[in-house]
């Protein structure tokens, strides 16, 4: 595969996903290598000046005032990784580790972190061979960055910790080996860290940013699926698409709202089902149908808000301190005539944490409106006359899709329980780090909520396709027909009670893997 070229300034969400999930290799642009070399020369000039500079020759956190002798500076960086590898909880998944690697590597390429080029080469090799360090997921406060997870990742560069690598003689196998063996498999020697390098490896928002990048990508797919499921539900419940008319949304021009309205219109284009009741006596549909563009659109806007921050963060320098050319900063910064080392707070995850919490709440609302549409299809008190109770022709003897709606309700309850903002600071490091973002906690909550919302939408797809079995003699729209066909590629119609757990999982995978999105793209000119 063609490698993703990293230069510290142009990494995209789609490229992160390609490296994380498709095993795309990476390459480093020569201009970025030059920036790294220049940054390292600035660090060396600071060392030669023998001034007290945080992260170079002082302790960390509350130990900032402890001066480290020149002979112990390298040991300081190694001890930093060992002491900070104190995470707990589940291990990061393979794709999460790869995301962490590529985002950490990219930020070092700006040259303001002061690492040597060999550090860049080692990280590149871990991505490409591949070597996936074992990283514990819990322990980050989102300031001073994602310290504990990044420390677990970086230990392998020293030949310590553990990593998952391809099994010898087994193309599909994976085995766990000590860090030094993992490096040997990649043709590398363990690094001996130099001044500033340990801190540069662990101080930053890369776990939060990587998880947020995956969430942005996955949420976009989920929203396409939610619009598709809602459009099919609108059809099979004999709902109207008039509420998606552009004239309505031009008067309230929120970007996401307009997109979801256009999607429903495009998907139902040519629908004989919609046309069959255009002049019926019903005045308005329930909110879960009529307000689909407003609710789905608001979630789209929340995703866009997070995407803006992620696109900045992927190419930002988020460690501390930063090493500048002297001419770039004022004279109050510590350093030499040629370099300046400036302490700041770019490691603080607040710009991501707040938007992640916002998206978690928005995804919960997406699950809520989908669950209400599910209920309208299966609930005998709300169903249209052509639909049998719980979408089974032998209700009573059979329960049909009664219980999948329970599952959706249970998932929605979990989404709501997750919804408390994670950005609730707890002071650490003897009060030196007295306000932290908890951004990684927010990112994990967003990921869990996204997965639950995806399964709720999967239940809606399950029920909408089954409801379509009771609409005979009328054609679906060009897009809703593709939705129905896509569902039927993995789930057969319900002709008698059966376990539906695997059906729901199969439909959730149809959404997550992009197969539903592909089916829609093949059938409709443009689905956003």
C-alpha positions in Angstrom: 0.0 0.0 0.0 1.1 3.6 -0.7 2.4 5.0 2.6 0.8 8.0 4.3 3.5 10.7 4.2 3.8 12.5 7.6 5.1 16.0 7.8 3.6 17.3 11.1 1.2 19.6 9.3 -1.2 17.8 7.1 -2.4 14.6 8.7 -6.1 14.0 8.2 -8.8 12.0 10.0 -9.1 9.6 7.0 -5.4 9.0 7.0 -5.4 8.2 10.7 -8.2 5.7 10.1 -6.3 4.2 7.1 -3.2 3.6 9.3 -5.2 2.4 12.3 -7.6 0.0 10.5 -6.2 -0.7 7.1 -2.5 -1.1 8.1 -1.3 1.7 5.8 2.4 2.2 6.3 3.8 5.7 7.0 6.8 7.6 5.7 8.4 10.8 7.0 8.8 13.8 4.7 12.4 15.1 4.3 11.4 18.6 5.3 10.1 17.2 8.6 13.3 15.4 9.2 15.2 18.7 8.8 12.9 20.3 11.3 13.5 17.4 13.8 17.3 17.8 13.4 17.1 21.6 13.9 15.0 21.1 17.0 17.5 18.7 18.5 20.3 21.1 17.9 18.4 23.7 19.9 18.1 21.2 22.8 21.8 20.5 22.7 22.6 24.3 22.8 20.4 24.6 26.0 22.3 21.7 27.6 25.6 23.3 26.8 24.4 26.5 28.5 23.8 24.6 31.7 20.7 26.7 32.7 17.9 25.2 34.7 15.2 24.3 32.2 12.1 22.3 33.0 12.0 18.9 31.3 15.6 19.1 30.3 17.5 19.1 33.6 14.9 19.5 36.3 12.4 17.2 37.9 8.8 17.0 36.8 5.5 18.2 38.2 5.9 19.2 41.9 9.6 18.4 41.6 10.1 21.2 39.1 12.5 23.0 41.4 14.8 19.9 41.8 17.9 20.5 39.6 19.3 17.3 37.9 23.1 17.0 37.4 24.3 16.8 33.8 25.5 13.2 34.3 22.0 12.1 35.4 19.9 13.9 32.6 19.6 10.8 30.4 18.7 8.6 33.3 16.0 11.1 34.3 14.2 10.5 30.9 14.3 6.7 31.3 13.0 6.9 34.8 10.2 9.2 33.6 8.9 6.5 31.3 9.2 3.7 33.9 7.5 5.7 36.6 4.7 7.0 34.4 3.7 3.6 33.1 1.2 3.2 35.9 -2.0 2.7 33.9 -4.7 0.2 34.5 -7.9 -1.0 32.9 -8.3 -2.8 29.6 -5.6 -2.9 27.1 -6.0 -0.6 24.1 -7.3 -2.4 21.0 -4.9 -2.8 18.0 -6.5 0.1 16.1 -6.3 2.3 19.1 -2.5 1.6 19.5 -1.9 2.3 15.9 -3.7 5.6 16.2 -1.7 6.5 19.2 1.6 5.7 17.3 0.8 7.7 14.2 -0.5 10.8 16.0 2.4 10.8 18.4 4.9 10.5 15.6 3.3 13.2 13.6 3.4 15.8 16.4 7.2 15.2 16.9 7.9 16.0 13.3 7.2 19.7 13.8 10.6 20.0 15.5 9.6 21.8 18.6 9.8 18.8 20.9 13.6 18.4 20.5 13.9 14.6 20.0 16.6 13.0 17.8 15.9 11.7 14.4 16.4 8.1 15.7 13.4 8.4 17.9 11.3 9.3 14.8 12.8 6.3 13.0 12.0 3.9 15.8 8.3 5.1 15.9 8.0 4.8 12.2 9.3 1.2 12.3 6.8 0.3 15.0 4.0 1.4 12.8 5.3 -0.3 9.6 6.5 -3.7 10.8 4.1 -3.7 12.8 5.0 -3.7 16.5 2.0 -2.8 18.8 3.0 -2.0 22.4 0.7 -3.2 25.1 -0.9 -0.1 26.4 -3.2 0.1 29.5 -6.1 2.4 28.7 -6.8 4.1 32.1 -4.6 6.5 33.9 -4.6 9.7 31.7 -5.9 12.9 33.1 -5.7 14.8 29.8 -3.1 17.1 31.3 -0.1 17.0 31.2 -1.5 15.1 28.3 -2.1 11.4 28.1 0.9 10.5 30.3 0.3 7.0 31.4 -0.8 5.5 28.1 2.0 7.2 26.2 4.5 5.9 28.8 3.3 2.3 28.3 3.7 2.9 24.5 7.1 4.4 24.8 8.6 1.7 27.1 8.9 -0.6 24.1 11.3 1.9 22.5 13.7 1.2 25.4 13.3 -2.6 25.0 11.0 -2.8 28.0 7.3 -3.4 28.4 5.6 -5.8 26.0 4.3 -5.7 22.4 2.1 -7.7 20.1 3.9 -8.8 16.9 3.2 -11.1 13.9 3.9 -14.7 14.8 6.8 -16.3 13.1 5.6 -18.6 10.3 1.9 -17.7 10.7 0.7 -15.0 8.4 -2.4 -14.3 10.6 -1.0 -15.1 14.0 -0.1 -12.6 16.7 2.2 -13.3 19.7 3.1 -11.2 22.7 6.8 -10.7 23.3 9.0 -8.6 25.6 9.9 -5.1 24.3 13.5 -6.0 23.4 12.4 -9.0 21.3 9.7 -6.8 19.6 12.5 -4.4 18.6 14.7 -7.2 17.4 11.9 -8.4 15.1 11.7 -4.9 13.7 15.4 -4.8 13.1 15.9 -2.2 15.9 18.1 -1.7 18.9 16.7 -0.4 22.2 16.9 3.4 22.5 18.9 5.1 25.1 17.0 8.3 25.7 18.7 11.7 25.8 17.7 15.0 27.4 14.0 16.0 26.8 13.1 12.9 24.9 11.2 11.0 27.6 9.0 14.0 28.3 8.5 14.6 24.6 7.3 11.1 24.1 4.6 11.1 26.8 3.5 14.7 27.2 0.6 15.4 24.8 -3.0 14.7 23.8 -2.4 11.9 21.4 -4.6 9.2 23.0 -7.5 11.7 23.2 -6.9 13.0 19.7 -6.6 9.5 18.2 -9.7 8.2 19.8 -11.5 11.4 18.8 -10.4 11.0 15.2 -11.9 7.5 15.1 -15.1 8.8 16.7 -15.5 11.5 14.1 -15.1 8.9 11.3 -17.4 6.4 12.9 -20.1 9.1 13.8 -20.2 10.2 10.2 -21.0 6.7 9.1 -23.6 6.3 11.9 -25.4 9.5 10.9 -25.6 8.3 7.3 -27.1 5.0 8.6 -29.5 6.9 10.9 -30.8 9.0 8.1 -31.2 5.8 6.0 -33.0 4.0 8.8 -35.2 7.0 9.4 -36.1 7.3 5.8 -37.1 3.6 5.6 -39.1 4.0 8.8 -40.9 7.0 7.4 -41.9 5.0 4.3 -43.1 1.8 6.1 -45.1 3.8 8.7 -46.8 5.8 5.9 -45.1 8.9 7.0 -44.6 12.1 5.0 -41.4 13.5 3.6 -42.9 17.0 3.3 -41.1 18.0 6.5 -37.9 17.5 4.6 -38.8 20.1 1.9 -35.8 22.5 1.3 -38.1 25.5 1.7 -38.6 24.6 5.4 -34.9 24.3 6.1 -33.9 27.4 4.2 -35.7 29.3 6.9 -33.6 27.8 9.6 -30.2 27.2 7.9 -28.3 25.0 10.2 -25.9 23.0 8.1 -26.5 19.5 9.6 -30.3 19.9 9.5 -30.2 20.7 5.8 -28.0 17.7 5.1 -30.3 15.2 6.9 -33.3 16.7 5.2 -31.7 16.3 1.8 -30.7 12.7 2.6 -34.3 11.7 3.4 -35.5 13.3 0.2 -32.9 11.7 -2.0 -33.4 8.3 -0.4 -37.2 8.3 -0.8 -37.0 9.7 -4.4 -39.4 7.7 -6.6 -41.1 6.0 -3.6 -44.5 4.6 -4.6 -45.1 4.1 -0.9 -44.8 7.8 -0.1 -46.9 8.7 -3.1 -49.7 6.3 -2.2 -50.9 8.4 0.8 -49.9 11.9 -0.2 -53.5 13.1 0.0 -54.5 11.2 3.1 -56.3 12.8 6.1 -53.2 12.8 8.4 -52.1 16.3 9.1 -48.7 15.7 10.8 -46.4 12.8 11.7 -45.0 12.3 15.2 -41.9 14.2 16.1 -39.6 11.3 15.7 -40.5 11.2 12.0 -41.3 14.9 11.4 -38.3 16.3 13.3 -35.7 13.9 12.0 -33.7 16.6 10.1 -33.6 18.8 13.2 -32.5 16.1 15.6 -30.1 14.2 13.3 -28.8 17.6 12.0 -28.0 18.8 15.5 -25.9 15.6 16.0 -24.2 16.3 12.6 -23.3 19.7 13.8 -21.8 18.3 17.0 -19.6 15.9 15.0 -18.5 18.8 12.8 -17.6 20.8 16.0 -15.4 17.9 17.2 -13.9 17.4 13.7 -12.7 21.0 13.6 -10.8 20.5 16.9 -9.4 17.1 15.8 -8.1 18.4 12.5 -6.2 21.1 14.4 -5.0 18.8 17.1 -3.7 16.1 14.7 -1.1 18.6 13.5 -0.5 20.5 16.7 2.5 20.4 19.1 1.1 19.5 22.4 4.0 18.6 24.7 5.9 20.8 27.2 8.2 22.6 27.3 8.6 23.6 23.7 12.0 24.4 22.1 12.0 27.4 19.8 14.6 29.4 17.9 15.5 32.3 20.1 14.1 34.8 17.6 10.6 33.3 17.9 10.0 34.2 21.5 10.7 37.1 23.9 13.8 37.4 26.0 12.1 36.2 29.2 12.2 32.6 28.0 15.0 30.4 29.4 17.6 29.2 27.0 20.6 30.4 25.0 21.3 32.9 22.3 20.2 30.4 19.7 17.4 28.6 21.4 14.6 29.2 23.9 12.7 26.7 26.0 9.2 27.9 26.9 6.8 26.2 29.3 3.1 26.4 28.4 0.0 24.4 28.5 -0.6 22.9 25.0 -0.9 19.5 26.6 -4.2 20.4 28.2 -7.0 18.4 26.7 -9.9 20.9 27.3 -10.3 21.8 23.5 -11.1 18.2 22.9 -12.7 17.2 26.2 -15.6 19.6 26.0 -16.5 18.7 22.4 -16.3 15.0 23.2 -18.7 15.5 26.1 -21.0 17.5 23.8 -20.9 14.7 21.2 -21.6 12.0 23.8 -24.8 13.9 24.7 -25.7 14.4 21.0 -25.3 10.7 20.2 -27.5 9.9 23.1 -30.2 12.0 21.6 -29.7 10.2 18.2 -30.3 6.9 20.0 -33.3 8.3 21.7 -35.1 9.4 18.5 -34.2 6.1 16.8 -35.7 4.2 19.7 -38.9 6.2 19.4 -39.2 5.3 15.8 -38.7 1.6 16.6 -41.5 1.8 19.1 -43.8 3.3 16.5 -43.2 0.3 14.3 -43.8 -2.4 16.9 -46.1 -0.9 19.5 -49.8 -2.0 18.8 -51.0 1.3 20.3 -49.0 3.3 17.8 -48.7 1.2 14.7 -50.4 1.9 11.4 -53.2 -0.5 10.5 -51.2 -2.4 7.9 -48.6 -3.4 10.5 -49.3 -6.4 12.9 -48.4 -6.2 16.6 -44.6 -6.5 17.0 -44.2 -7.1 13.3 -45.3 -10.7 13.4 -48.2 -12.3 11.6 -49.0 -14.5 14.5 -48.8 -12.2 17.5 -49.6 -13.8 20.8 -48.2 -17.2 19.7 -45.1 -15.3 18.6 -43.5 -12.2 20.1 -41.9 -11.0 16.9 -39.7 -8.0 17.4 -41.0 -7.1 20.9 -37.7 -7.6 22.6 -35.4 -5.9 20.2 -37.2 -2.7 21.2 -36.4 -3.6 24.9 -32.7 -3.9 23.9 -32.8 -0.5 22.2 -34.3 1.0 25.4 -31.7 -0.7 27.5 -28.9 0.7 25.3 -30.5 4.2 25.5 -30.4 4.0 29.3 -26.7 3.2 29.2 -26.1 6.1 26.9 -27.9 8.4 29.3 -25.9 7.0 32.2 -22.7 7.8 30.3 -23.8 11.3 29.6 -22.4 13.1 32.7 -19.5 15.3 31.6 -16.1 13.8 32.3 -14.5 17.2 32.4 -14.4 17.3 36.2 -10.9 18.2 37.4 -9.0 16.5 40.3 -5.8 18.2 41.3 -2.6 16.1 41.2 1.2 16.3 41.6 1.2 18.1 44.9 -1.1 20.8 43.5 1.2 21.8 40.7 -1.2 20.3 38.2 -4.3 21.7 39.9 -6.7 21.6 36.9 -6.8 18.8 34.4 -9.2 18.0 31.6 -10.0 14.3 31.9 -10.1 14.3 28.1 -9.3 10.7 27.6 -12.2 9.7 29.9 -14.4 11.8 27.7 -13.0 10.1 24.6 -13.7 6.6 25.9 -17.2 7.7 26.9 -17.9 9.0 23.4 -16.7 5.7 21.9 -18.9 3.6 24.1 -21.9 5.8 23.4 -21.3 5.7 19.7 -21.2 1.9 19.8 -24.5 1.8 21.7 -26.2 4.3 19.4 -25.0 2.2 16.4 -26.8 -0.9 17.9 -30.0 1.1 18.5 -29.9 2.2 14.8 -29.3 -1.4 13.9 -32.5 -2.4 15.7 -34.3 0.3 13.7 -33.0 -1.1 10.5 -34.1 -4.6 11.6 -37.6 -3.5 12.4 -38.0 -1.2 9.4 -37.0 -3.9 7.0 -39.5 -6.3 8.6 -42.2 -3.7 8.5 -41.5 -3.4 4.8 -42.6 -7.0 4.4 -46.2 -5.9 5.2 -46.2 -3.2 2.5 -47.0 -5.0 -0.7 -47.3 -4.0 -4.3 -45.6 -0.6 -3.9 -42.0 0.2 -4.7 -39.5 1.8 -2.3 -37.6 4.9 -3.1 -34.3 4.5 -5.0 -32.4 4.8 -1.7 -34.7 3.1 0.7 -34.9 0.2 -1.6 -31.1 0.0 -1.4 -31.4 0.1 2.4 -33.9 -2.7 2.5 -31.7 -4.8 0.1 -28.6 -4.2 2.2 -30.4 -5.3 5.4 -31.6 -8.4 3.6 -28.0 -9.4 2.6 -27.3 -10.1 6.2 -30.7 -10.7 7.9 -33.6 -12.8 6.5 -37.2 -11.8 7.0 -38.8 -12.9 10.2 -41.1 -15.8 9.4 -41.3 -17.1 13.0 -39.7 -16.4 16.4 -35.9 -16.8 16.5 -33.0 -15.3 18.4 -32.3 -11.8 17.0 -29.0 -11.0 18.8 -26.8 -12.0 15.8 -29.1 -10.1 13.5 -28.6 -6.9 15.4 -24.9 -7.4 15.6 -24.7 -8.1 11.8 -26.6 -4.9 11.1 -24.4 -2.9 13.5 -21.4 -4.3 11.6 -23.0 -3.3 8.3 -23.0 0.2 9.5 -19.6 0.2 11.2 -17.8 -1.4 8.3 -19.2 1.1 5.8 -21.1 -1.5 3.8 -24.4 0.2 4.1 -22.8 3.5 3.1 -21.3 1.8 0.0 -24.7 0.3 -0.9 -26.3 3.8 -0.7 -23.6 5.4 -2.7 -24.1 2.8 -5.5 -27.9 3.5 -5.6 -28.2 7.3 -5.0 -26.3 10.1 -6.7 -25.2 11.7 -3.4 -25.9 10.8 0.2 -24.1 13.0 2.7 
